[in-house]
């Protein structure tokens, strides 16, 4: 019992550190969006947000599902003191992921105009998309390094290079631009975002070398990363597809300004989404090792505490959104108040989804990739149908509905699947 309690305290400590760093990330991300809204307006936010969502989809594709597989592999190898195998898995995943990232960047740079016009239906984002595409291999590299750092329990540093450092740099530069009253071009936010990720990659490289310097030399890799990674790739792409499709359909049917209203509301809701994502990334190594050892009781205990903590943490924002949605959106500028109802729907949907937080990570760490693919595919289909039905007539409000439906379906069904594994949650 003492050992289990010690493990649980260790997890609590990691959660405190992880949420502290991600809390900083949420603040800087919110600040970056606010500064962007103030300097570029709704159309500028929409142009940047549509381009960024497309690039994030390319990052998911380039990762090949290796981020989830790598954290499982590294965690299990290190728990058995097989550092040579962990080193081999990390290097193999980073090489494959960054190579895929460079390939997609090349395609977008060459065909950025055709993609903007013929695929996304928004010529205004062409230049921004081309610049942001350069971020793809950098983000892939940083995400995989962050995964390795999670495996060695460097939770705070892992979370720091997975977004907060980039948005901190971007917020600082945008604040200076706003204070000095300097003009901002349509492509400037994308250039700034690229700069932030370049700095992040330098820091990530330094941390990675420190993390693995005591590991044994690489040993032959006796496991396949790509085969299980393929299922994770499909699942992750399905998860992001609805957000991406809703954004580009909104931009194509209602213009960049309407997409900007949606993206600002999405950013507010993303604060809660960040809480959920942070808990999942921190707990994935714990779930992997616990499931390998057959300790389902520990997984259930951690899930219960995580759900309770996330719900308590989400209450202040949920109450604020219920009481003063227009005021919250007015913070970004008067033109954004039209998106208040859409923002309410997205935030309250995220609050409800926290009841089923981390269920997807349990399934992945328990090697249930095929089931995850099935559930996320159904979710993507639901999102696509809702987007086609609601976005053309209702704009940003329809986009909010389109991303809420599949989110709730996926969360509920994933938790039911976890219960069927025998994890005692209730």
VONU-161495 format. One record per residue (C-alpha): residue in one letter; x, y, z. Coordinates in nm, 3 decimals. Example, Ala and Ser with C-alpha at 12.3 -4.5 7.8 and 13.67 -1.06 7.14 Angstrom:
<sites>
resn/u/v/w
A/1.230/-0.450/0.780
S/1.367/-0.106/0.714
</sites>
This chain:
<sites>
resn/u/v/w
X/0.000/0.000/0.000
X/0.285/0.240/0.079
X/0.442/0.178/-0.261
X/0.111/0.247/-0.437
X/0.060/0.566/-0.237
X/0.413/0.677/-0.321
X/0.343/0.618/-0.689
X/0.022/0.817/-0.662
X/0.201/1.106/-0.493
X/0.454/1.096/-0.773
X/0.177/1.125/-1.029
X/0.019/1.410/-0.835
X/0.350/1.593/-0.834
X/0.384/1.547/-1.211
X/0.029/1.674/-1.259
X/0.100/1.985/-1.053
X/0.412/2.061/-1.255
X/0.247/1.978/-1.586
X/-0.059/2.191/-1.518
X/0.160/2.474/-1.393
X/0.353/2.483/-1.720
X/0.043/2.430/-1.933
X/-0.132/2.700/-1.732
X/0.144/2.932/-1.843
X/0.095/2.801/-2.197
X/-0.280/2.867/-2.180
X/-0.216/3.221/-2.060
X/0.040/3.297/-2.331
X/-0.176/3.134/-2.599
X/-0.474/3.343/-2.489
X/-0.253/3.652/-2.485
X/-0.119/3.573/-2.833
X/-0.474/3.540/-2.970
X/-0.581/3.863/-2.796
X/-0.283/4.056/-2.932
X/-0.341/3.910/-3.278
X/-0.706/4.012/-3.263
X/-0.611/4.365/-3.158
X/-0.347/4.406/-3.426
X/-0.502/4.216/-3.718
X/-0.877/4.205/-3.650
X/-1.121/3.921/-3.714
X/-1.002/3.866/-4.072
X/-0.640/3.841/-3.957
X/-0.729/3.590/-3.686
X/-0.931/3.391/-3.938
X/-0.651/3.385/-4.195
X/-0.391/3.277/-3.941
X/-0.625/3.029/-3.770
X/-0.729/2.860/-4.094
X/-0.367/2.827/-4.205
X/-0.258/2.701/-3.865
X/-0.533/2.439/-3.847
X/-0.427/2.309/-4.188
X/-0.063/2.294/-4.077
X/-0.162/2.116/-3.754
X/-0.338/1.853/-3.962
X/-0.014/1.808/-4.160
X/0.178/1.773/-3.832
X/-0.057/1.495/-3.724
X/-0.003/1.317/-4.055
X/0.375/1.362/-4.033
X/0.391/1.222/-3.681
X/0.263/0.889/-3.821
X/0.115/0.813/-3.479
X/0.468/0.777/-3.345
X/0.422/1.021/-3.056
X/0.177/0.793/-2.873
X/0.369/0.477/-2.961
X/0.700/0.631/-2.860
X/0.583/0.738/-2.515
X/0.454/0.385/-2.457
X/0.775/0.228/-2.585
X/1.015/0.456/-2.398
X/0.821/0.430/-2.072
X/0.814/0.050/-2.078
X/1.181/0.018/-2.184
X/1.297/0.256/-1.911
X/1.087/0.079/-1.648
X/1.288/-0.235/-1.737
X/1.617/-0.040/-1.755
X/1.658/-0.109/-2.128
X/1.794/0.235/-2.211
X/1.962/0.117/-2.532
X/1.625/0.006/-2.669
X/1.468/0.334/-2.559
X/1.741/0.527/-2.742
X/1.685/0.324/-3.060
X/1.309/0.379/-3.050
X/1.349/0.754/-2.994
X/1.597/0.801/-3.277
X/1.396/0.589/-3.519
X/1.074/0.780/-3.446
X/1.239/1.122/-3.476
X/1.402/1.034/-3.808
X/1.080/0.900/-3.961
X/0.861/1.182/-3.831
X/1.083/1.470/-3.940
X/1.137/1.311/-4.283
X/0.760/1.294/-4.332
X/0.733/1.654/-4.214
X/0.986/1.778/-4.469
X/0.800/1.592/-4.744
X/0.469/1.760/-4.660
X/0.635/2.101/-4.627
X/0.781/2.063/-4.977
X/0.441/1.978/-5.119
X/0.272/2.277/-4.956
X/0.545/2.524/-5.054
X/0.517/2.414/-5.418
X/0.137/2.396/-5.431
X/0.033/2.647/-5.163
X/-0.176/2.857/-5.401
X/-0.363/2.556/-5.542
X/-0.426/2.424/-5.191
X/-0.557/2.761/-5.070
X/-0.784/2.815/-5.370
X/-0.894/2.466/-5.479
X/-0.888/2.272/-5.151
X/-0.958/2.528/-4.879
X/-1.142/2.775/-5.101
X/-0.977/3.082/-4.946
X/-0.711/3.257/-5.161
X/-0.638/3.501/-4.877
X/-0.455/3.236/-4.677
X/-0.210/3.129/-4.951
X/0.096/3.325/-4.831
X/0.028/3.254/-4.466
X/-0.009/2.883/-4.542
X/0.321/2.875/-4.730
X/0.512/3.037/-4.442
X/0.346/2.825/-4.175
X/0.419/2.505/-4.369
X/0.787/2.554/-4.280
X/0.688/2.487/-3.919
X/0.569/2.131/-3.988
X/0.897/1.934/-3.949
X/1.000/2.157/-3.659
X/0.676/2.094/-3.471
X/0.702/1.720/-3.540
X/1.058/1.713/-3.407
X/0.966/1.909/-3.092
X/0.659/1.693/-3.029
X/0.865/1.372/-3.043
X/1.138/1.517/-2.822
X/0.866/1.622/-2.578
X/0.744/1.262/-2.582
X/1.089/1.134/-2.487
X/1.112/1.386/-2.203
X/0.777/1.263/-2.073
X/0.918/0.911/-2.073
X/1.203/1.019/-1.843
X/0.956/1.210/-1.620
X/1.080/1.558/-1.717
X/0.718/1.665/-1.722
X/0.761/2.040/-1.686
X/1.027/2.067/-1.954
X/0.832/1.834/-2.179
X/0.525/2.056/-2.158
X/0.732/2.373/-2.195
X/0.860/2.283/-2.543
X/0.521/2.160/-2.662
X/0.372/2.506/-2.717
X/0.421/2.749/-2.425
X/0.769/2.863/-2.530
X/0.649/2.943/-2.882
X/0.342/3.139/-2.773
X/0.548/3.324/-2.510
X/0.788/3.447/-2.777
X/0.502/3.538/-3.012
X/0.312/3.724/-2.738
X/0.620/3.924/-2.642
X/0.687/4.037/-2.999
X/0.320/4.117/-3.069
X/0.300/4.319/-2.747
X/0.596/4.531/-2.859
X/0.437/4.576/-3.203
X/0.107/4.684/-3.047
X/0.271/4.927/-2.804
X/0.477/5.089/-3.078
X/0.182/5.103/-3.314
X/0.374/4.933/-3.593
X/0.183/4.810/-3.900
X/0.132/4.434/-3.928
X/0.116/4.252/-4.260
X/-0.123/3.961/-4.315
X/0.167/3.716/-4.314
X/0.347/3.857/-4.010
X/0.175/3.631/-3.749
X/0.284/3.326/-3.949
X/0.643/3.451/-3.969
X/0.639/3.516/-3.596
X/0.503/3.168/-3.525
X/0.779/3.016/-3.736
X/1.043/3.211/-3.543
X/0.901/3.089/-3.212
X/0.920/2.724/-3.317
X/1.278/2.763/-3.442
X/1.382/2.887/-3.097
X/1.182/2.604/-2.938
X/1.363/2.346/-3.154
X/1.701/2.474/-3.031
X/1.591/2.439/-2.669
X/1.439/2.096/-2.738
X/1.765/1.969/-2.889
X/1.960/2.076/-2.581
X/1.713/1.908/-2.345
X/1.701/1.588/-2.550
X/2.078/1.550/-2.543
X/2.081/1.596/-2.167
X/1.799/1.345/-2.118
X/1.961/1.061/-2.312
X/2.331/1.118/-2.238
X/2.341/0.847/-1.968
X/2.155/0.590/-2.179
X/2.331/0.289/-2.324
X/2.426/0.288/-2.695
X/2.148/0.200/-2.937
X/2.047/-0.163/-2.950
X/1.870/-0.335/-3.241
X/1.505/-0.232/-3.242
X/1.298/-0.548/-3.200
X/0.961/-0.380/-3.218
X/0.762/-0.214/-3.493
X/0.673/0.148/-3.434
X/0.507/0.215/-3.768
X/0.252/-0.068/-3.760
X/0.077/0.034/-3.436
X/0.157/0.396/-3.518
X/-0.057/0.374/-3.831
X/-0.369/0.315/-3.623
X/-0.279/0.606/-3.395
X/-0.220/0.821/-3.703
X/-0.568/0.747/-3.834
X/-0.721/0.809/-3.491
X/-0.535/1.139/-3.440
X/-0.620/1.257/-3.792
X/-0.984/1.173/-3.729
X/-0.975/1.369/-3.403
X/-0.841/1.682/-3.570
X/-1.033/1.644/-3.895
X/-1.359/1.789/-3.762
X/-1.187/2.104/-3.630
X/-0.999/2.147/-3.958
X/-1.297/2.079/-4.181
X/-1.524/2.309/-3.980
X/-1.268/2.590/-4.002
X/-1.202/2.568/-4.376
X/-1.572/2.520/-4.459
X/-1.653/2.827/-4.249
X/-1.381/3.033/-4.420
X/-1.495/2.916/-4.764
X/-1.867/2.985/-4.707
X/-1.858/3.292/-4.480
X/-1.509/3.441/-4.525
X/-1.200/3.483/-4.302
X/-1.372/3.726/-4.063
X/-1.638/3.470/-3.963
X/-1.364/3.210/-3.927
X/-1.191/3.459/-3.698
X/-1.498/3.478/-3.471
X/-1.501/3.099/-3.450
X/-1.128/3.070/-3.385
X/-1.139/3.319/-3.098
X/-1.425/3.128/-2.934
X/-1.236/2.807/-3.002
X/-0.930/2.956/-2.831
X/-1.131/3.028/-2.516
X/-1.264/2.671/-2.515
X/-0.913/2.543/-2.584
X/-0.814/2.648/-2.233
X/-1.022/2.358/-2.102
X/-0.913/2.135/-2.388
X/-0.558/2.211/-2.281
X/-0.633/2.089/-1.929
X/-0.760/1.759/-2.066
X/-0.475/1.719/-2.314
X/-0.218/1.796/-2.044
X/-0.355/1.531/-1.810
X/-0.349/1.278/-2.092
X/0.009/1.348/-2.196
X/0.130/1.332/-1.837
X/-0.058/1.013/-1.755
X/0.021/0.816/-2.071
X/0.353/0.677/-1.937
X/0.182/0.590/-1.609
X/-0.103/0.412/-1.786
X/0.140/0.221/-2.010
X/0.347/0.086/-1.719
X/0.042/0.015/-1.501
X/-0.139/-0.175/-1.777
X/0.177/-0.372/-1.856
X/0.186/-0.475/-1.489
X/-0.187/-0.555/-1.484
X/-0.256/-0.287/-1.223
X/-0.603/-0.178/-1.336
X/-0.688/-0.057/-0.986
X/-0.420/0.209/-1.010
X/-0.548/0.326/-1.349
X/-0.901/0.357/-1.211
X/-0.783/0.547/-0.903
X/-0.586/0.794/-1.113
X/-0.877/0.843/-1.354
X/-1.117/0.926/-1.071
X/-0.881/1.182/-0.920
X/-0.807/1.332/-1.261
X/-1.174/1.376/-1.350
X/-1.247/1.540/-1.015
X/-0.949/1.775/-1.046
X/-1.034/1.876/-1.403
X/-1.396/1.951/-1.318
X/-1.296/2.167/-1.023
X/-1.038/2.351/-1.233
X/-1.291/2.416/-1.511
X/-1.562/2.566/-1.290
X/-1.439/2.929/-1.284
X/-1.427/2.952/-1.665
X/-1.758/2.768/-1.703
X/-1.932/3.010/-1.467
X/-1.777/3.312/-1.639
X/-1.892/3.186/-1.979
X/-2.246/3.132/-1.852
X/-2.267/3.473/-1.686
X/-2.075/3.704/-1.919
X/-2.008/3.551/-2.263
X/-2.039/3.882/-2.451
X/-1.796/4.055/-2.215
X/-1.539/3.777/-2.261
X/-1.554/3.809/-2.639
X/-1.547/4.189/-2.619
X/-1.202/4.158/-2.462
X/-1.076/4.068/-2.810
X/-1.263/4.358/-2.974
X/-1.623/4.468/-3.028
X/-1.645/4.283/-3.360
X/-1.594/3.948/-3.183
X/-1.908/3.971/-2.967
X/-2.110/3.811/-3.248
X/-1.935/3.484/-3.168
X/-2.039/3.477/-2.800
X/-2.301/3.200/-2.835
X/-2.066/2.983/-3.038
X/-1.802/3.027/-2.769
X/-2.050/2.927/-2.498
X/-2.137/2.605/-2.680
X/-1.772/2.508/-2.724
X/-1.672/2.585/-2.365
X/-1.967/2.405/-2.203
X/-1.909/2.109/-2.434
X/-1.549/2.091/-2.315
X/-1.664/2.102/-1.951
X/-1.896/1.806/-2.010
X/-1.622/1.615/-2.192
X/-1.392/1.645/-1.889
X/-1.613/1.390/-1.712
X/-1.465/1.133/-1.951
X/-1.112/1.274/-1.960
X/-0.810/1.051/-2.034
X/-1.021/0.757/-2.150
X/-0.868/0.771/-2.497
X/-0.517/0.758/-2.354
X/-0.601/0.448/-2.151
X/-0.716/0.270/-2.467
X/-0.400/0.371/-2.655
X/-0.164/0.269/-2.376
X/-0.354/-0.061/-2.349
X/-0.280/-0.128/-2.720
X/-0.643/-0.087/-2.828
X/-0.547/0.113/-3.138
X/-0.796/-0.062/-3.367
X/-1.088/0.023/-3.140
X/-0.967/0.383/-3.120
X/-0.963/0.403/-3.500
X/-1.321/0.277/-3.520
X/-1.448/0.526/-3.262
X/-1.262/0.825/-3.407
X/-1.372/0.741/-3.760
X/-1.736/0.739/-3.655
X/-1.672/1.065/-3.471
X/-1.521/1.226/-3.782
X/-1.820/1.119/-3.991
X/-2.057/1.272/-3.737
X/-1.857/1.596/-3.741
X/-1.853/1.613/-4.120
X/-2.229/1.565/-4.145
X/-2.296/1.826/-3.877
X/-2.058/2.072/-4.045
X/-2.228/2.035/-4.382
X/-2.570/2.075/-4.222
X/-2.507/2.365/-3.986
X/-2.215/2.577/-4.108
X/-2.358/2.710/-4.437
X/-2.675/2.850/-4.272
X/-2.541/2.937/-3.925
X/-2.174/3.027/-3.967
X/-1.962/3.023/-3.649
X/-2.254/2.890/-3.444
X/-2.288/2.597/-3.683
X/-1.914/2.529/-3.658
X/-1.940/2.514/-3.280
X/-2.221/2.258/-3.306
X/-2.021/2.059/-3.561
X/-1.721/2.013/-3.330
X/-1.928/1.955/-3.015
X/-2.123/1.652/-3.142
X/-1.829/1.427/-3.232
X/-1.637/1.531/-2.919
X/-1.914/1.413/-2.688
X/-1.966/1.091/-2.884
X/-1.596/1.005/-2.869
X/-1.556/1.082/-2.500
X/-1.858/0.879/-2.390
X/-1.782/0.574/-2.605
X/-1.414/0.575/-2.506
X/-1.503/0.572/-2.137
X/-1.745/0.284/-2.192
X/-1.463/0.094/-2.365
X/-1.233/0.160/-2.068
X/-1.496/0.018/-1.834
X/-1.512/-0.295/-2.053
X/-1.134/-0.336/-2.004
X/-1.208/-0.391/-1.636
X/-1.079/-0.056/-1.511
X/-1.277/0.029/-1.194
X/-1.373/0.393/-1.246
X/-1.701/0.414/-1.059
</sites>
